[in-house]
Amino acid sequence: MGIMKDKHIEHMNEVDFAEEVQKDLAEQSKFFAERQSEESAKVELEVDMARERERERNQMEMYEDSYLNWSGHR
Protein backbone atom coordinates (compact mmCIF):
# COMPACT_ATOMS: atom_id res chain seq x y z
CA MET A 1 0.00 0.00 0.00
CA GLY A 2 2.94 2.31 0.33
CA ILE A 3 3.37 2.64 -3.45
CA MET A 4 -0.32 3.32 -4.01
CA LYS A 5 -0.29 5.92 -1.24
CA ASP A 6 2.73 7.63 -2.81
CA LYS A 7 1.05 7.64 -6.23
CA HIS A 8 -2.11 9.08 -4.70
CA ILE A 9 -0.12 11.80 -2.94
CA GLU A 10 1.65 12.65 -6.21
CA HIS A 11 -1.70 12.78 -7.98
CA MET A 12 -3.14 15.08 -5.30
CA ASN A 13 -0.10 17.35 -5.56
CA GLU A 14 -0.60 17.54 -9.32
CA VAL A 15 -4.27 18.36 -8.85
CA ASP A 16 -3.38 21.06 -6.29
CA PHE A 17 -0.74 22.43 -8.65
CA ALA A 18 -3.22 22.56 -11.53
CA GLU A 19 -5.75 24.34 -9.34
CA GLU A 20 -3.12 26.84 -8.24
CA VAL A 21 -2.14 27.47 -11.86
CA GLN A 22 -5.79 28.03 -12.78
CA LYS A 23 -6.26 30.44 -9.87
CA ASP A 24 -3.09 32.30 -10.80
CA LEU A 25 -4.18 32.60 -14.44
CA ALA A 26 -7.61 33.84 -13.37
CA GLU A 27 -6.02 36.49 -11.14
CA GLN A 28 -3.69 37.57 -13.94
CA SER A 29 -6.58 37.77 -16.41
CA LYS A 30 -8.60 39.86 -13.96
CA PHE A 31 -5.62 42.15 -13.32
CA PHE A 32 -4.98 42.74 -17.02
CA ALA A 33 -8.68 43.26 -17.75
CA GLU A 34 -8.87 45.92 -15.03
CA ARG A 35 -5.64 47.49 -16.20
CA GLN A 36 -6.78 47.52 -19.79
CA SER A 37 -10.12 49.09 -18.89
CA GLU A 38 -8.34 51.77 -16.82
CA GLU A 39 -5.98 52.54 -19.70
CA SER A 40 -8.91 52.57 -22.11
CA ALA A 41 -10.76 55.03 -19.90
CA LYS A 42 -7.70 57.28 -19.73
CA VAL A 43 -7.24 57.23 -23.51
CA GLU A 44 -10.93 57.91 -24.06
CA LEU A 45 -10.78 60.89 -21.70
CA GLU A 46 -7.74 62.29 -23.51
CA VAL A 47 -9.48 61.91 -26.88
CA ASP A 48 -12.61 63.64 -25.57
CA MET A 49 -10.51 66.51 -24.23
CA ALA A 50 -8.71 66.85 -27.57
CA ARG A 51 -12.05 66.97 -29.41
CA GLU A 52 -13.31 69.64 -27.02
CA ARG A 53 -10.16 71.73 -27.51
CA GLU A 54 -10.51 71.44 -31.29
CA ARG A 55 -14.16 72.50 -31.13
CA GLU A 56 -13.26 75.50 -28.95
CA ARG A 57 -10.44 76.45 -31.34
CA ASN A 58 -12.83 76.26 -34.29
CA GLN A 59 -15.35 78.45 -32.46
CA MET A 60 -12.67 81.04 -31.68
CA GLU A 61 -11.48 81.07 -35.29
CA MET A 62 -15.04 81.57 -36.48
CA TYR A 63 -15.57 84.35 -33.93
CA GLU A 64 -12.39 86.15 -34.94
CA ASP A 65 -12.92 85.74 -38.70
CA SER A 66 -14.56 88.80 -40.22
CA TYR A 67 -16.15 86.75 -43.02
CA LEU A 68 -17.65 84.07 -40.76
CA ASN A 69 -18.66 86.41 -37.93
CA TRP A 70 -21.83 88.09 -39.15
CA SER A 71 -22.68 89.63 -35.79
CA GLY A 72 -20.16 92.38 -36.30
CA HIS A 73 -16.42 92.87 -36.13
CA ARG A 74 -15.05 92.53 -32.64
C-alpha positions in Angstrom: 0.0 0.0 0.0 2.9 2.3 0.3 3.4 2.6 -3.4 -0.3 3.3 -4.0 -0.3 5.9 -1.2 2.7 7.6 -2.8 1.0 7.6 -6.2 -2.1 9.1 -4.7 -0.1 11.8 -2.9 1.6 12.6 -6.2 -1.7 12.8 -8.0 -3.1 15.1 -5.3 -0.1 17.3 -5.6 -0.6 17.5 -9.3 -4.3 18.4 -8.8 -3.4 21.1 -6.3 -0.7 22.4 -8.6 -3.2 22.6 -11.5 -5.7 24.3 -9.3 -3.1 26.8 -8.2 -2.1 27.5 -11.9 -5.8 28.0 -12.8 -6.3 30.4 -9.9 -3.1 32.3 -10.8 -4.2 32.6 -14.4 -7.6 33.8 -13.4 -6.0 36.5 -11.1 -3.7 37.6 -13.9 -6.6 37.8 -16.4 -8.6 39.9 -14.0 -5.6 42.2 -13.3 -5.0 42.7 -17.0 -8.7 43.3 -17.8 -8.9 45.9 -15.0 -5.6 47.5 -16.2 -6.8 47.5 -19.8 -10.1 49.1 -18.9 -8.3 51.8 -16.8 -6.0 52.5 -19.7 -8.9 52.6 -22.1 -10.8 55.0 -19.9 -7.7 57.3 -19.7 -7.2 57.2 -23.5 -10.9 57.9 -24.1 -10.8 60.9 -21.7 -7.7 62.3 -23.5 -9.5 61.9 -26.9 -12.6 63.6 -25.6 -10.5 66.5 -24.2 -8.7 66.8 -27.6 -12.1 67.0 -29.4 -13.3 69.6 -27.0 -10.2 71.7 -27.5 -10.5 71.4 -31.3 -14.2 72.5 -31.1 -13.3 75.5 -29.0 -10.4 76.4 -31.3 -12.8 76.3 -34.3 -15.3 78.5 -32.5 -12.7 81.0 -31.7 -11.5 81.1 -35.3 -15.0 81.6 -36.5 -15.6 84.4 -33.9 -12.4 86.1 -34.9 -12.9 85.7 -38.7 -14.6 88.8 -40.2 -16.1 86.7 -43.0 -17.7 84.1 -40.8 -18.7 86.4 -37.9 -21.8 88.1 -39.2 -22.7 89.6 -35.8 -20.2 92.4 -36.3 -16.4 92.9 -36.1 -15.1 92.5 -32.6 
